[in-house]
Amino acid sequence: MTRSSFIFPDASAPPIPVMNAANKPPSSLYKYAAFTAQNLENLKNQAIYFNSPRNFNDPYDCSVTPTIQIPTDVDVDSIRARYLADPTTPISVREQLQRATTERLRQMFMNSAKDVAAAKIKEFSDTRGVSCFSESCDDLLMWAHYGGNYRGFCLEFDTSYFPNLQKVHYSTAMPSFDLVPILKHELEASDFMSMFSSKSLSWAYEREWRAFHAEVGTSYGYPPEVLTGVYFGPEISRAALEIICLILQGQNEGVIFWQGTRNANTFKVDFAQFDYLSYLQAKKART
């Protein structure tokens, strides 16, 4: 594992979408974490880990099979014309393009688009890192699944520091792909990235956003002020809470601490801000 600043993908990597109003993240996003040695190390190093999609708990995640939209006759003719006008197109391919019927070319183009999509999905899963965030810090399922069964913590980040966060979209259907820009080499970033930011509607409670890294298994270091808050699960031990507070007091002075408690009347976790004093600080305060 290496630690680095954020690396934008090179020309051969999947493109990163340009931010627009519809894709603008909220001012803060949250990352749930169990109380583990690795997560404490990341906290101490002020780093976010970019995992391989192959390690995600959803086998569909970043490995979907997109639906290829059937091209119209006009689409087929435009693709044919594009390759016939390209001087690098081999003579044998040029002759085939000229002889083939529209229906035959339509099927050939669809097969080619499927192969391109499959290759890109494999390349992404093999080489690119993904880190996941949520819009919510108080979701019960998120605390159960990712917050160590309520015994972990949740980090709050200022999103203005993170370039090109991508919102995850949830659906009952696989993402749809237009093969025309694929085969004409005019693919838009947003078209391609939809494959890696699409999940089943079953996961909609996560309200997820994603950051992408050019290298898998890489830690991305952030300045101290980017971490703005820590929310402690209602079942976290006092010792675990103090370990995290002590780590952050020595390096992240602007962090706000929030203690979670189970609400007695409704299925929710309530959070109250608190100030932490270490044993030595408390001892000095009493003298």
CYANA upper distance limits for C-alpha pairs under 8 A (distance plus 0.5 A):
  1 MET  CA    217 GLY  CA      6.05
  1 MET  CA    218 THR  CA      6.07
  1 MET  CA    219 SER  CA      7.64
  2 THR  CA    217 GLY  CA      7.75
  2 THR  CA    218 THR  CA      5.59
  2 THR  CA    219 SER  CA      6.51
  3 ARG  CA     47 ALA  CA      8.14
  3 ARG  CA    218 THR  CA      6.32
  3 ARG  CA    219 SER  CA      4.94
  3 ARG  CA    220 TYR  CA      6.33
  3 ARG  CA    221 GLY  CA      7.17
  4 SER  CA    218 THR  CA      7.73
  4 SER  CA    219 SER  CA      6.71
  4 SER  CA    220 TYR  CA      5.78
  4 SER  CA    221 GLY  CA      6.58
  5 SER  CA    220 TYR  CA      5.89
  5 SER  CA    221 GLY  CA      6.17
  5 SER  CA    222 TYR  CA      8.16
  6 PHE  CA    213 HIS  CA      7.40
  6 PHE  CA    220 TYR  CA      6.40
  6 PHE  CA    221 GLY  CA      8.23
  7 ILE  CA    213 HIS  CA      6.72
  7 ILE  CA    214 ALA  CA      6.37
  7 ILE  CA    215 GLU  CA      8.42
  8 PHE  CA    213 HIS  CA      7.24
  8 PHE  CA    214 ALA  CA      6.46
  9 PRO  CA     13 ALA  CA      5.86
  9 PRO  CA     14 PRO  CA      7.69
  9 PRO  CA     15 PRO  CA      7.70
  9 PRO  CA     16 ILE  CA      8.26
  9 PRO  CA    213 HIS  CA      7.43
  9 PRO  CA    214 ALA  CA      5.04
 10 ASP  CA    214 ALA  CA      7.90
 11 ALA  CA     15 PRO  CA      8.39
 13 ALA  CA    124 PHE  CA      8.31
 13 ALA  CA    214 ALA  CA      7.79
 14 PRO  CA    120 LYS  CA      8.09
 14 PRO  CA    124 PHE  CA      7.67
 14 PRO  CA    189 ALA  CA      8.22
 14 PRO  CA    192 PHE  CA      7.83
 14 PRO  CA    193 MET  CA      7.93
 15 PRO  CA    189 ALA  CA      5.63
 15 PRO  CA    192 PHE  CA      7.93
 15 PRO  CA    193 MET  CA      7.76
 16 ILE  CA    164 ASN  CA      7.41
 16 ILE  CA    189 ALA  CA      6.41
 16 ILE  CA    190 SER  CA      8.17
 16 ILE  CA    193 MET  CA      7.57
 16 ILE  CA    212 PHE  CA      8.45
 17 PRO  CA    164 ASN  CA      7.08
 17 PRO  CA    166 GLN  CA      7.95
 17 PRO  CA    189 ALA  CA      5.48
 17 PRO  CA    190 SER  CA      5.73
 17 PRO  CA    193 MET  CA      7.46
 18 VAL  CA    164 ASN  CA      7.15
 18 VAL  CA    189 ALA  CA      8.01
 18 VAL  CA    190 SER  CA      8.17
 19 MET  CA     23 ASN  CA      6.53
 19 MET  CA     24 LYS  CA      6.92
 19 MET  CA    164 ASN  CA      6.44
 19 MET  CA    165 LEU  CA      8.34
 20 ASN  CA     24 LYS  CA      6.50
 23 ASN  CA    166 GLN  CA      7.19
 23 ASN  CA    167 LYS  CA      6.71
 24 LYS  CA    165 LEU  CA      8.41
 25 PRO  CA    159 THR  CA      7.64
 25 PRO  CA    165 LEU  CA      7.50
 25 PRO  CA    166 GLN  CA      8.48
 25 PRO  CA    167 LYS  CA      7.93
 25 PRO  CA    209 TRP  CA      8.27
 26 PRO  CA    135 GLU  CA      7.87
 26 PRO  CA    159 THR  CA      7.69
 27 SER  CA    158 ASP  CA      6.56
 27 SER  CA    159 THR  CA      6.01
 27 SER  CA    160 SER  CA      7.38
 28 SER  CA    135 GLU  CA      7.89
 28 SER  CA    156 GLU  CA      6.91
 28 SER  CA    157 PHE  CA      5.94
 28 SER  CA    158 ASP  CA      5.41
 28 SER  CA    159 THR  CA      5.96
 29 LEU  CA    133 PHE  CA      6.50
 29 LEU  CA    134 SER  CA      6.15
 29 LEU  CA    135 GLU  CA      5.68
 29 LEU  CA    136 SER  CA      7.76
 29 LEU  CA    156 GLU  CA      6.32
 29 LEU  CA    157 PHE  CA      5.95
 29 LEU  CA    158 ASP  CA      7.38
 29 LEU  CA    159 THR  CA      6.99
 30 TYR  CA    133 PHE  CA      5.81
 30 TYR  CA    134 SER  CA      5.53
 30 TYR  CA    135 GLU  CA      6.70
 30 TYR  CA    136 SER  CA      6.98
 30 TYR  CA    137 CYS  CA      6.53
 30 TYR  CA    154 CYS  CA      6.88
 30 TYR  CA    155 LEU  CA      5.89
 30 TYR  CA    156 GLU  CA      5.14
 30 TYR  CA    157 PHE  CA      6.70
 31 LYS  CA    132 CYS  CA      7.57
 31 LYS  CA    133 PHE  CA      5.48
 31 LYS  CA    134 SER  CA      6.83
 31 LYS  CA    154 CYS  CA      5.94
 31 LYS  CA    155 LEU  CA      5.60
 31 LYS  CA    156 GLU  CA      7.22
 32 TYR  CA    133 PHE  CA      8.37
 32 TYR  CA    137 CYS  CA      8.31
 32 TYR  CA    142 MET  CA      7.75
 32 TYR  CA    143 TRP  CA      7.56
 32 TYR  CA    146 TYR  CA      6.09
 32 TYR  CA    147 GLY  CA      5.62
 32 TYR  CA    152 GLY  CA      8.12
 32 TYR  CA    153 PHE  CA      6.53
 32 TYR  CA    154 CYS  CA      4.70
 32 TYR  CA    155 LEU  CA      6.86
 33 ALA  CA     39 ASN  CA      7.32
 33 ALA  CA    146 TYR  CA      6.27
 33 ALA  CA    147 GLY  CA      5.30
 33 ALA  CA    148 GLY  CA      7.24
 33 ALA  CA    152 GLY  CA      6.27
 33 ALA  CA    153 PHE  CA      5.95
 33 ALA  CA    154 CYS  CA      6.37
 33 ALA  CA    155 LEU  CA      8.29
 34 ALA  CA     39 ASN  CA      7.65
 34 ALA  CA    146 TYR  CA      6.90
 34 ALA  CA    147 GLY  CA      5.27
 34 ALA  CA    148 GLY  CA      4.68
 34 ALA  CA    149 ASN  CA      8.42
 34 ALA  CA    151 ARG  CA      7.39
 34 ALA  CA    152 GLY  CA      4.78
 34 ALA  CA    153 PHE  CA      6.90
 35 PHE  CA     39 ASN  CA      7.14
 35 PHE  CA     40 LEU  CA      7.64
 35 PHE  CA    147 GLY  CA      8.46
 35 PHE  CA    148 GLY  CA      7.16
 35 PHE  CA    151 ARG  CA      7.51
 35 PHE  CA    152 GLY  CA      5.37
 35 PHE  CA    153 PHE  CA      7.61
 35 PHE  CA    240 ALA  CA      7.77
 36 THR  CA     40 LEU  CA      6.73
 37 ALA  CA     41 GLU  CA      6.63
 38 GLN  CA     42 ASN  CA      6.74
 39 ASN  CA     43 LEU  CA      6.66
 40 LEU  CA     44 LYS  CA      6.64
 40 LEU  CA    244 ILE  CA      7.95
 41 GLU  CA     45 ASN  CA      6.55
 42 ASN  CA     46 GLN  CA      6.31
 42 ASN  CA     47 ALA  CA      5.56
 42 ASN  CA     48 ILE  CA      6.99
 42 ASN  CA     49 TYR  CA      8.00
 43 LEU  CA     47 ALA  CA      6.92
 43 LEU  CA    247 ILE  CA      8.26
 43 LEU  CA    248 LEU  CA      8.41
 44 LYS  CA    247 ILE  CA      6.80
 44 LYS  CA    248 LEU  CA      7.99
 45 ASN  CA    221 GLY  CA      7.85
 46 GLN  CA    221 GLY  CA      6.20
 46 GLN  CA    222 TYR  CA      6.36
 46 GLN  CA    223 PRO  CA      7.76
 46 GLN  CA    224 PRO  CA      7.57
 47 ALA  CA    219 SER  CA      6.16
 47 ALA  CA    220 TYR  CA      5.63
 47 ALA  CA    221 GLY  CA      4.70
 47 ALA  CA    222 TYR  CA      6.49
 48 ILE  CA    131 SER  CA      7.95
 48 ILE  CA    219 SER  CA      5.79
 48 ILE  CA    220 TYR  CA      5.55
 48 ILE  CA    221 GLY  CA      6.96
 48 ILE  CA    222 TYR  CA      8.27
 49 TYR  CA    131 SER  CA      7.07
 49 TYR  CA    217 GLY  CA      7.46
 49 TYR  CA    218 THR  CA      6.41
 49 TYR  CA    219 SER  CA      4.81
 49 TYR  CA    220 TYR  CA      6.79
 50 PHE  CA    129 GLY  CA      5.10
 50 PHE  CA    130 VAL  CA      5.29
 50 PHE  CA    131 SER  CA      5.37
 50 PHE  CA    212 PHE  CA      8.02
 50 PHE  CA    213 HIS  CA      7.22
 50 PHE  CA    215 GLU  CA      8.48
 50 PHE  CA    216 VAL  CA      6.64
 50 PHE  CA    217 GLY  CA      6.09
 50 PHE  CA    218 THR  CA      5.88
 50 PHE  CA    219 SER  CA      6.52
 50 PHE  CA    220 TYR  CA      7.94
 51 ASN  CA     55 ASN  CA      7.64
 51 ASN  CA    129 GLY  CA      5.56
 51 ASN  CA    130 VAL  CA      5.83
 51 ASN  CA    131 SER  CA      6.84
 51 ASN  CA    216 VAL  CA      6.52
 51 ASN  CA    217 GLY  CA      5.87
 51 ASN  CA    218 THR  CA      7.92
 52 SER  CA     56 PHE  CA      7.94
 52 SER  CA    125 SER  CA      6.99
 52 SER  CA    126 ASP  CA      7.85
 52 SER  CA    127 THR  CA      8.16
 52 SER  CA    128 ARG  CA      7.14
 52 SER  CA    129 GLY  CA      5.70
 52 SER  CA    130 VAL  CA      6.89
 52 SER  CA    216 VAL  CA      6.12
 52 SER  CA    217 GLY  CA      7.07
 53 PRO  CA     61 ASP  CA      7.37
 53 PRO  CA     62 CYS  CA      6.69
 53 PRO  CA    125 SER  CA      6.07
 53 PRO  CA    128 ARG  CA      8.45
 53 PRO  CA    129 GLY  CA      7.60
 53 PRO  CA    130 VAL  CA      7.18
 54 ARG  CA     59 PRO  CA      8.27
 54 ARG  CA    125 SER  CA      6.73
 54 ARG  CA    126 ASP  CA      8.36
 56 PHE  CA     61 ASP  CA      7.42
 59 PRO  CA     63 SER  CA      7.58
 60 TYR  CA     64 VAL  CA      5.85
 60 TYR  CA    199 LYS  CA      7.88
 61 ASP  CA    196 PHE  CA      7.67
 61 ASP  CA    198 SER  CA      7.99
 61 ASP  CA    199 LYS  CA      6.87
 62 CYS  CA    121 ILE  CA      7.57
 62 CYS  CA    125 SER  CA      7.45
 62 CYS  CA    195 MET  CA      6.86
 62 CYS  CA    196 PHE  CA      5.01
 62 CYS  CA    197 SER  CA      7.68
 62 CYS  CA    198 SER  CA      8.12
 63 SER  CA    121 ILE  CA      6.68
 63 SER  CA    122 LYS  CA      8.26
 63 SER  CA    125 SER  CA      8.02
 63 SER  CA    195 MET  CA      8.17
 63 SER  CA    196 PHE  CA      8.04
 64 VAL  CA    121 ILE  CA      8.47
 64 VAL  CA    174 MET  CA      7.29
 64 VAL  CA    175 PRO  CA      8.46
 64 VAL  CA    195 MET  CA      7.07
 65 THR  CA    118 ALA  CA      8.04
 65 THR  CA    174 MET  CA      7.28
 65 THR  CA    175 PRO  CA      8.45
 66 PRO  CA    117 ALA  CA      8.14
 66 PRO  CA    174 MET  CA      6.05
 66 PRO  CA    175 PRO  CA      5.66
 66 PRO  CA    176 SER  CA      6.02
 66 PRO  CA    177 PHE  CA      6.69
 66 PRO  CA    195 MET  CA      7.53
 67 THR  CA    174 MET  CA      6.87
 67 THR  CA    175 PRO  CA      6.71
 67 THR  CA    176 SER  CA      5.08
 67 THR  CA    177 PHE  CA      6.27
 68 ILE  CA    110 MET  CA      7.41
 68 ILE  CA    113 ALA  CA      7.93
 68 ILE  CA    114 LYS  CA      7.61
 68 ILE  CA    176 SER  CA      6.47
 68 ILE  CA    177 PHE  CA      5.30
 68 ILE  CA    178 ASP  CA      6.67
 68 ILE  CA    179 LEU  CA      7.05
 69 GLN  CA    176 SER  CA      7.06
 69 GLN  CA    177 PHE  CA      6.25
 69 GLN  CA    178 ASP  CA      5.79
 69 GLN  CA    179 LEU  CA      7.23
 70 ILE  CA    106 ARG  CA      8.30
 70 ILE  CA    110 MET  CA      7.85
 70 ILE  CA    178 ASP  CA      8.45
 71 PRO  CA     75 ASP  CA      5.97
 71 PRO  CA     76 VAL  CA      6.84
 71 PRO  CA    106 ARG  CA      7.20
 71 PRO  CA    178 ASP  CA      8.33
 71 PRO  CA    179 LEU  CA      7.80
 71 PRO  CA    180 VAL  CA      7.81
 72 THR  CA     76 VAL  CA      6.81
 73 ASP  CA     77 ASP  CA      6.72
 73 ASP  CA    102 THR  CA      7.20
 73 ASP  CA    106 ARG  CA      8.48
 74 VAL  CA     78 SER  CA      6.67
 75 ASP  CA     79 ILE  CA      6.78
 75 ASP  CA    180 VAL  CA      7.09
 76 VAL  CA     80 ARG  CA      6.63
 76 VAL  CA    102 THR  CA      7.17
 76 VAL  CA    105 LEU  CA      7.40
 76 VAL  CA    106 ARG  CA      6.59
 76 VAL  CA    109 PHE  CA      8.49
 77 ASP  CA     81 ALA  CA      6.54
 77 ASP  CA    102 THR  CA      8.04
 78 SER  CA     82 ARG  CA      6.64
 79 ILE  CA     83 TYR  CA      6.98
 79 ILE  CA    180 VAL  CA      7.36
 79 ILE  CA    183 LEU  CA      7.45
 79 ILE  CA    184 LYS  CA      6.82
 80 ARG  CA     84 LEU  CA      6.68
 80 ARG  CA     97 LEU  CA      6.91
 81 ALA  CA     85 ALA  CA      6.51
 82 ARG  CA     86 ASP  CA      6.90
 82 ARG  CA    184 LYS  CA      7.28
 83 TYR  CA     89 THR  CA      6.77
 83 TYR  CA     94 ARG  CA      7.99
 84 LEU  CA     89 THR  CA      7.46
 84 LEU  CA     94 ARG  CA      6.54
 84 LEU  CA     97 LEU  CA      8.12
 89 THR  CA     93 VAL  CA      7.13
 89 THR  CA     94 ARG  CA      6.92
 90 PRO  CA     94 ARG  CA      6.67
 91 ILE  CA     95 GLU  CA      6.63
 92 SER  CA     96 GLN  CA      6.79
 93 VAL  CA     97 LEU  CA      6.63
 94 ARG  CA     98 GLN  CA      6.81
 95 GLU  CA     99 ARG  CA      6.71
 96 GLN  CA    100 ALA  CA      6.37
 97 LEU  CA    105 LEU  CA      7.99
100 ALA  CA    104 ARG  CA      6.51
100 ALA  CA    105 LEU  CA      6.72
101 THR  CA    105 LEU  CA      6.71
102 THR  CA    106 ARG  CA      6.54
103 GLU  CA    107 GLN  CA      7.02
104 ARG  CA    108 MET  CA      6.85
105 LEU  CA    109 PHE  CA      6.44
106 ARG  CA    110 MET  CA      6.75
107 GLN  CA    111 ASN  CA      6.74
108 MET  CA    112 SER  CA      6.73
109 PHE  CA    113 ALA  CA      6.63
109 PHE  CA    179 LEU  CA      8.13
109 PHE  CA    183 LEU  CA      8.14
110 MET  CA    114 LYS  CA      6.74
110 MET  CA    179 LEU  CA      7.49
111 ASN  CA    115 ASP  CA      6.83
112 SER  CA    116 VAL  CA      6.75
113 ALA  CA    117 ALA  CA      6.65
113 ALA  CA    179 LEU  CA      6.22
113 ALA  CA    182 ILE  CA      7.26
113 ALA  CA    183 LEU  CA      7.48
114 LYS  CA    118 ALA  CA      6.60
115 ASP  CA    119 ALA  CA      6.62
116 VAL  CA    120 LYS  CA      6.69
117 ALA  CA    121 ILE  CA      6.67
118 ALA  CA    122 LYS  CA      6.76
119 ALA  CA    123 GLU  CA      6.62
120 LYS  CA    124 PHE  CA      6.54
121 ILE  CA    125 SER  CA      6.67
121 ILE  CA    195 MET  CA      8.40
122 LYS  CA    126 ASP  CA      6.56
123 GLU  CA    127 THR  CA      6.54
123 GLU  CA    128 ARG  CA      8.30
124 PHE  CA    128 ARG  CA      5.67
126 ASP  CA    216 VAL  CA      8.25
127 THR  CA    214 ALA  CA      7.91
127 THR  CA    215 GLU  CA      6.41
127 THR  CA    216 VAL  CA      5.91
128 ARG  CA    212 PHE  CA      7.64
128 ARG  CA    213 HIS  CA      6.46
128 ARG  CA    214 ALA  CA      5.84
128 ARG  CA    215 GLU  CA      5.48
128 ARG  CA    216 VAL  CA      5.14
129 GLY  CA    212 PHE  CA      6.26
129 GLY  CA    213 HIS  CA      5.36
129 GLY  CA    214 ALA  CA      6.99
129 GLY  CA    215 GLU  CA      6.00
129 GLY  CA    216 VAL  CA      4.41
129 GLY  CA    217 GLY  CA      6.84
129 GLY  CA    218 THR  CA      7.63
130 VAL  CA    210 ARG  CA      7.22
130 VAL  CA    211 ALA  CA      6.35
130 VAL  CA    212 PHE  CA      5.27
130 VAL  CA    213 HIS  CA      6.77
130 VAL  CA    216 VAL  CA      8.03
131 SER  CA    210 ARG  CA      6.28
131 SER  CA    211 ALA  CA      5.82
131 SER  CA    212 PHE  CA      7.07
132 CYS  CA    208 GLU  CA      7.15
132 CYS  CA    209 TRP  CA      6.50
132 CYS  CA    210 ARG  CA      5.28
132 CYS  CA    211 ALA  CA      7.13
133 PHE  CA    208 GLU  CA      6.04
133 PHE  CA    209 TRP  CA      5.66
133 PHE  CA    210 ARG  CA      6.64
134 SER  CA    206 GLU  CA      6.58
134 SER  CA    207 ARG  CA      5.88
134 SER  CA    208 GLU  CA      5.01
134 SER  CA    209 TRP  CA      6.50
135 GLU  CA    206 GLU  CA      8.29
135 GLU  CA    207 ARG  CA      6.10
135 GLU  CA    208 GLU  CA      7.01
135 GLU  CA    209 TRP  CA      8.05
136 SER  CA    206 GLU  CA      8.31
136 SER  CA    207 ARG  CA      7.65
137 CYS  CA    154 CYS  CA      7.17
137 CYS  CA    231 TYR  CA      7.96
138 ASP  CA    142 MET  CA      8.31
138 ASP  CA    143 TRP  CA      7.93
138 ASP  CA    268 LYS  CA      7.83
138 ASP  CA    269 VAL  CA      6.59
138 ASP  CA    270 ASP  CA      8.32
139 ASP  CA    143 TRP  CA      6.85
139 ASP  CA    205 TYR  CA      8.33
139 ASP  CA    206 GLU  CA      8.46
139 ASP  CA    268 LYS  CA      8.25
139 ASP  CA    269 VAL  CA      8.49
140 LEU  CA    144 ALA  CA      6.71
140 LEU  CA    268 LYS  CA      7.37
140 LEU  CA    269 VAL  CA      7.99
141 LEU  CA    145 HIS  CA      6.43
141 LEU  CA    205 TYR  CA      8.40
142 MET  CA    146 TYR  CA      6.00
142 MET  CA    147 GLY  CA      6.99
142 MET  CA    206 GLU  CA      7.28
143 TRP  CA    147 GLY  CA      4.73
143 TRP  CA    148 GLY  CA      7.25
143 TRP  CA    149 ASN  CA      6.40
143 TRP  CA    150 TYR  CA      5.71
143 TRP  CA    152 GLY  CA      8.33
143 TRP  CA    233 GLY  CA      7.86
144 ALA  CA    148 GLY  CA      6.77
144 ALA  CA    149 ASN  CA      4.62
144 ALA  CA    150 TYR  CA      6.35
145 HIS  CA    149 ASN  CA      7.03
147 GLY  CA    151 ARG  CA      7.02
147 GLY  CA    152 GLY  CA      5.22
147 GLY  CA    153 PHE  CA      6.43
147 GLY  CA    154 CYS  CA      7.48
147 GLY  CA    233 GLY  CA      7.77
148 GLY  CA    152 GLY  CA      5.33
148 GLY  CA    153 PHE  CA      8.44
149 ASN  CA    235 GLU  CA      8.39
150 TYR  CA    233 GLY  CA      5.14
150 TYR  CA    234 PRO  CA      6.40
150 TYR  CA    235 GLU  CA      5.75
150 TYR  CA    236 ILE  CA      7.15
151 ARG  CA    232 PHE  CA      8.26
151 ARG  CA    233 GLY  CA      5.78
151 ARG  CA    234 PRO  CA      7.25
151 ARG  CA    235 GLU  CA      5.11
151 ARG  CA    236 ILE  CA      4.40
151 ARG  CA    237 SER  CA      7.53
152 GLY  CA    232 PHE  CA      6.94
152 GLY  CA    233 GLY  CA      5.94
152 GLY  CA    235 GLU  CA      8.29
152 GLY  CA    236 ILE  CA      6.37
153 PHE  CA    230 VAL  CA      7.27
153 PHE  CA    231 TYR  CA      6.04
153 PHE  CA    232 PHE  CA      4.97
153 PHE  CA    233 GLY  CA      5.94
153 PHE  CA    236 ILE  CA      8.37
154 CYS  CA    230 VAL  CA      6.18
154 CYS  CA    231 TYR  CA      5.43
154 CYS  CA    232 PHE  CA      6.94
154 CYS  CA    233 GLY  CA      8.17
155 LEU  CA    227 LEU  CA      7.58
155 LEU  CA    228 THR  CA      8.38
155 LEU  CA    229 GLY  CA      6.52
155 LEU  CA    230 VAL  CA      5.26
155 LEU  CA    231 TYR  CA      6.95
156 GLU  CA    227 LEU  CA      6.44
156 GLU  CA    228 THR  CA      6.09
156 GLU  CA    229 GLY  CA      5.29
156 GLU  CA    230 VAL  CA      6.50
156 GLU  CA    231 TYR  CA      8.27
157 PHE  CA    226 VAL  CA      6.10
157 PHE  CA    227 LEU  CA      5.25
157 PHE  CA    228 THR  CA      6.19
157 PHE  CA    229 GLY  CA      7.70
158 ASP  CA    226 VAL  CA      5.66
158 ASP  CA    227 LEU  CA      7.01
158 ASP  CA    228 THR  CA      7.06
159 THR  CA    226 VAL  CA      8.33
161 TYR  CA    226 VAL  CA      7.40
162 PHE  CA    211 ALA  CA      8.23
163 PRO  CA    211 ALA  CA      8.42
164 ASN  CA    211 ALA  CA      7.53
165 LEU  CA    209 TRP  CA      6.95
165 LEU  CA    210 ARG  CA      6.02
165 LEU  CA    211 ALA  CA      5.50
165 LEU  CA    212 PHE  CA      8.23
166 GLN  CA    197 SER  CA      7.55
166 GLN  CA    209 TRP  CA      6.01
166 GLN  CA    210 ARG  CA      5.57
166 GLN  CA    211 ALA  CA      6.93
167 LYS  CA    197 SER  CA      7.24
167 LYS  CA    208 GLU  CA      6.91
167 LYS  CA    209 TRP  CA      4.92
167 LYS  CA    210 ARG  CA      6.83
168 VAL  CA    197 SER  CA      5.07
168 VAL  CA    198 SER  CA      6.12
168 VAL  CA    199 LYS  CA      7.56
168 VAL  CA    207 ARG  CA      7.90
168 VAL  CA    208 GLU  CA      6.01
168 VAL  CA    209 TRP  CA      6.04
168 VAL  CA    210 ARG  CA      7.56
169 HIS  CA    197 SER  CA      6.74
169 HIS  CA    198 SER  CA      5.50
169 HIS  CA    199 LYS  CA      6.85
170 TYR  CA    198 SER  CA      6.36
170 TYR  CA    199 LYS  CA      5.45
170 TYR  CA    200 SER  CA      5.82
170 TYR  CA    201 LEU  CA      5.13
170 TYR  CA    202 SER  CA      8.38
170 TYR  CA    203 TRP  CA      7.66
170 TYR  CA    204 ALA  CA      6.38
171 SER  CA    198 SER  CA      7.92
171 SER  CA    199 LYS  CA      6.99
171 SER  CA    200 SER  CA      5.74
171 SER  CA    201 LEU  CA      5.18
172 THR  CA    200 SER  CA      6.18
172 THR  CA    201 LEU  CA      6.11
173 ALA  CA    200 SER  CA      8.07
174 MET  CA    198 SER  CA      8.19
175 PRO  CA    194 SER  CA      7.25
175 PRO  CA    195 MET  CA      6.90
175 PRO  CA    198 SER  CA      7.37
177 PHE  CA    191 ASP  CA      7.69
178 ASP  CA    182 ILE  CA      7.78
179 LEU  CA    183 LEU  CA      6.68
180 VAL  CA    184 LYS  CA      6.53
181 PRO  CA    185 HIS  CA      6.16
181 PRO  CA    186 GLU  CA      4.90
181 PRO  CA    187 LEU  CA      5.16
181 PRO  CA    188 GLU  CA      8.11
182 ILE  CA    186 GLU  CA      6.65
182 ILE  CA    187 LEU  CA      5.69
187 LEU  CA    191 ASP  CA      7.30
187 LEU  CA    192 PHE  CA      7.64
188 GLU  CA    192 PHE  CA      7.12
189 ALA  CA    193 MET  CA      6.51
190 SER  CA    194 SER  CA      6.67
191 ASP  CA    195 MET  CA      8.35
192 PHE  CA    196 PHE  CA      8.40
193 MET  CA    197 SER  CA      6.83
194 SER  CA    198 SER  CA      6.41
197 SER  CA    210 ARG  CA      8.03
199 LYS  CA    203 TRP  CA      7.25
199 LYS  CA    204 ALA  CA      8.50
200 SER  CA    204 ALA  CA      7.93
204 ALA  CA    208 GLU  CA      8.38
213 HIS  CA    218 THR  CA      8.32
222 TYR  CA    226 VAL  CA      7.04
223 PRO  CA    227 LEU  CA      8.36
224 PRO  CA    251 GLN  CA      7.29
224 PRO  CA    252 ASN  CA      5.62
224 PRO  CA    253 GLU  CA      8.41
224 PRO  CA    254 GLY  CA      8.47
225 GLU  CA    252 ASN  CA      7.27
225 GLU  CA    254 GLY  CA      6.98
225 GLU  CA    255 VAL  CA      8.27
227 LEU  CA    252 ASN  CA      7.92
227 LEU  CA    255 VAL  CA      6.96
228 THR  CA    254 GLY  CA      6.91
228 THR  CA    255 VAL  CA      5.19
228 THR  CA    256 ILE  CA      6.80
229 GLY  CA    255 VAL  CA      5.31
229 GLY  CA    256 ILE  CA      5.03
229 GLY  CA    257 PHE  CA      6.40
229 GLY  CA    258 TRP  CA      7.99
230 VAL  CA    255 VAL  CA      7.53
230 VAL  CA    256 ILE  CA      6.84
230 VAL  CA    257 PHE  CA      5.66
230 VAL  CA    258 TRP  CA      6.61
231 TYR  CA    257 PHE  CA      6.77
231 TYR  CA    258 TRP  CA      5.19
231 TYR  CA    259 GLN  CA      6.58
231 TYR  CA    260 GLY  CA      7.26
231 TYR  CA    271 PHE  CA      7.98
232 PHE  CA    236 ILE  CA      7.20
232 PHE  CA    241 LEU  CA      7.67
232 PHE  CA    257 PHE  CA      8.28
232 PHE  CA    258 TRP  CA      6.64
232 PHE  CA    259 GLN  CA      5.62
232 PHE  CA    260 GLY  CA      6.03
233 GLY  CA    259 GLN  CA      7.55
233 GLY  CA    260 GLY  CA      5.74
233 GLY  CA    261 THR  CA      7.91
234 PRO  CA    259 GLN  CA      7.50
234 PRO  CA    260 GLY  CA      4.98
234 PRO  CA    261 THR  CA      5.05
234 PRO  CA    262 ARG  CA      6.71
234 PRO  CA    269 VAL  CA      7.95
235 GLU  CA    261 THR  CA      8.45
236 ILE  CA    240 ALA  CA      7.06
236 ILE  CA    241 LEU  CA      7.13
237 SER  CA    241 LEU  CA      6.76
238 ARG  CA    242 GLU  CA      6.66
239 ALA  CA    243 ILE  CA      6.72
240 ALA  CA    244 ILE  CA      6.95
241 LEU  CA    245 CYS  CA      6.73
242 GLU  CA    246 LEU  CA      6.46
242 GLU  CA    278 SER  CA      8.31
243 ILE  CA    247 ILE  CA      6.78
244 ILE  CA    248 LEU  CA      6.79
245 CYS  CA    249 GLN  CA      6.45
245 CYS  CA    276 TYR  CA      7.49
246 LEU  CA    250 GLY  CA      7.05
246 LEU  CA    278 SER  CA      7.77
247 ILE  CA    251 GLN  CA      7.57
248 LEU  CA    252 ASN  CA      5.52
248 LEU  CA    253 GLU  CA      7.57
248 LEU  CA    255 VAL  CA      7.96
249 GLN  CA    253 GLU  CA      6.18
256 ILE  CA    273 GLN  CA      7.65
256 ILE  CA    274 PHE  CA      8.28
256 ILE  CA    275 ASP  CA      8.47
257 PHE  CA    273 GLN  CA      6.21
257 PHE  CA    274 PHE  CA      6.24
257 PHE  CA    275 ASP  CA      7.29
257 PHE  CA    276 TYR  CA      8.28
258 TRP  CA    271 PHE  CA      6.18
258 TRP  CA    272 ALA  CA      5.78
258 TRP  CA    273 GLN  CA      4.86
258 TRP  CA    274 PHE  CA      6.50
259 GLN  CA    271 PHE  CA      5.80
259 GLN  CA    272 ALA  CA      5.88
259 GLN  CA    273 GLN  CA      6.84
259 GLN  CA    274 PHE  CA      7.43
260 GLY  CA    269 VAL  CA      6.60
260 GLY  CA    270 ASP  CA      5.98
260 GLY  CA    271 PHE  CA      4.91
260 GLY  CA    272 ALA  CA      7.19
261 THR  CA    269 VAL  CA      6.08
261 THR  CA    270 ASP  CA      5.81
261 THR  CA    271 PHE  CA      6.90
262 ARG  CA    267 PHE  CA      8.28
262 ARG  CA    268 LYS  CA      6.86
262 ARG  CA    269 VAL  CA      5.27
262 ARG  CA    270 ASP  CA      6.77
263 ASN  CA    267 PHE  CA      7.12
263 ASN  CA    268 LYS  CA      6.16
263 ASN  CA    269 VAL  CA      6.18
263 ASN  CA    270 ASP  CA      6.63
277 LEU  CA    281 GLN  CA      6.06
277 LEU  CA    282 ALA  CA      6.20
278 SER  CA    282 ALA  CA      6.52
279 TYR  CA    283 LYS  CA      6.58
280 LEU  CA    284 LYS  CA      6.68
281 GLN  CA    285 ALA  CA      6.64
282 ALA  CA    286 ARG  CA      6.87
283 LYS  CA    287 THR  CA      7.19
